[in-house]
Every structure is written in structure tokens, then in C-alpha cells.
Amino acid sequence: MPDVEIYTDGACRGNPGPGGWGALLIAGATRKELCGAEAKTTNNRMELTAAIEALAALKRRCAVTLHTDSKYVLEGITEWLPAWKARGWRTASKGPVKNQDLWEKLDALAQEHDIDWRWVRGHAGTPGNEHVDRLANQAIDRLLKGG
């Protein structure tokens, strides 16, 4: 099973506002960059989208180390998700789970791989994290310039 290291990040200018996401996939000497943007979104949606798009890009089952600076993504996928599903996509306070559509996609993709989810402090000099932050912000810049 191939080993893949993934870095993901989301960014938003305003919350909601224009947002972008970036992902970097590294397998041996091969590197693949992904990014995109949406006109009106939230930071959490962009963080989730980055992880979803990165995992969706994998062509076969992989052993993945996924680095995210989003505690929302990390804690959601590793701690909160089973309880949300058991409660019919309700939070502990009985409200609907925000971003359920994206959580369902991420959950399905996560089942296809062996993932070690890791939190990394954002804007702390970790090269992969800094790189995907730039990708996310460049995607927002392109969106705002109409390109």
C-alpha cells in the first residue's frame, strides 16, 4: 500500500466570504498540488473541502498521514463523527451538525484509506502547511480577480 503524506488548509476572507482551499500530496518524489475557491463560504467548509479533495485525488487505497491545522477537521473526524452519526446527524445539544454534507463526503473517503490524522500549528513555519496556506490564498486571489 503506497504511503502518502498530505497537507491541507482552508482560508476565508470574511466568514462567510470568499474562501479557498489548498492541498499538497507527497508520495516519494512525486508531489501534487490541488486548490480551489468559492465565492461565499466559511473557513470550516474550506478546511473540510481541502481534506475531501486531497483524499478524492488518491487512485487506490493508501496509508495516509494527513496534516491539518484545523482542530475542527481533526476533532470532527477522529472524535465527534461517530456520535453525530449515532444521533442521526445531531450535535450533543440536539441541533443539526453544521456542514453535514461535507462531513458525509469526508467520512466516506476516509473509509477508503488508512489515515493517521495529525494536527499541525498553523502559521508556525511547517513547510507543508505554509505551502497549502499559500495555495488557498492564491485560489482566493484568482477568484477575486475573475480568473
N, C-alpha and C positions, 0 to 999 in steps of 0.2 A: 504494500500500500504506500503510495507516494506521500512524503512529508511536505506540507505546505505551511509557510508562515504568512499570516495575513495581518495587515494593519488597516484599521478603518477609522473614519472620522466623519462627523457631520458638522455643518456650520449654518448659522442663520443670522440675517441682518434684520433685527426686529424679531419678535417671537409672538405671533406669526409674522412672517415676512419672506423675502426671497431667501431660499436656502440652497445649500449644495452639500454633496457628499463625495468622499474620495475613498478609494481602496487600493492597496498595494498587495499583490500576491507574489510570493517568492518561493520558488521550488528549485533548489540547487542554484544553477547560474541563470535560470530563467526568471525574469521579472515582468509582471503585467500590471499596468495601471488602469484603473477604471474611475470615472467620475461622472457626475450629472447634477442637474439643478432643477428646482421647481420654483415657480413664481410666488406662491403663497403657501407656506408650510411652517413647521415648527422644528426646532433643533432636535427634539427627540425623534421626530419622524425621519429626519436626515440621518441621525445616528443609526437607526434601525435599517434604513434603506441601504446604507453603506455595507452593513453586515450581510443583508439579504443579497445584494448584487454580487458581493465577493464570493459568497458560497454558491450562488447560482452559476458563477463562471466556471466552477470546477466540473470537469467532464466525467469523473469517476470517483468512487469512494476514496477519501484521503484522510490521513492523520493530520489534523489542522491545529495549529496554535494560532488563535485569533486574539490580537491585541486591540483593545478599545479603551478610550479614555472616558467612556460613558458608564457611570455606575448604573444608570437606568437600564442600559442594554445588559450589562454583566449580571446585575442582580435579578433583572426580569427573567432572563433565560436560565439562570442557574438556581434561583430561589423561588421566585413568585409564580412562574408559569404553571407548575403542577396544581397549585391551589386555585389559580384563576380557572383552569380547565375543570377542576373538580366542582367548582361553584357555578359552572355554566357561564364563564367569562364575566364574573362579578368580582369586585375587589372585596377585601375584608369588611369594608363599610357598606357593602351591598350595592355600590354604584357600578356602572359599566366600566370595563377595562378600556382605558384610552389606547388608541392605536391598535385595536384588536385585529384589524385586517393585516397589519404588518407583523404583529406577533404570531399570527397563524402561519404566515409565509415563512418567517424565521424558524419557527418550531418545526415545520415540515422539512426545511432544508437542513436543519441541524441534525435531524434523524438520519440523514444520508451520509454523515461523516462522523469520525471520531474527533471531537473537538475539545481542546484544552482552552477554556476561556480565560483570558488574562487581562487584568486592569493595568493600565499604564497612566501615570500622571500626565495630563495634557500640558503642552507648552513648557515642558521641563527638559527639552533637549534630546529626547529619544528620537534618533534619526527617522525611523519609520513613521512615527506619529507626527513629527513635524512635516514630513513629506505629504502625508494624506491630508493634513490640515491645509497645506498649500493647494493641493488638488481641489479640495472642496471650495476654497475661496476663489480659485481661478474659474471654477464652474459657475459660481455666482457672478463673477465679473463678466464672463461671456454672456450669461443670461441678461444681465442689466444693459449690456452694450448691444443686445439684439442679435448676437451671434451664437 
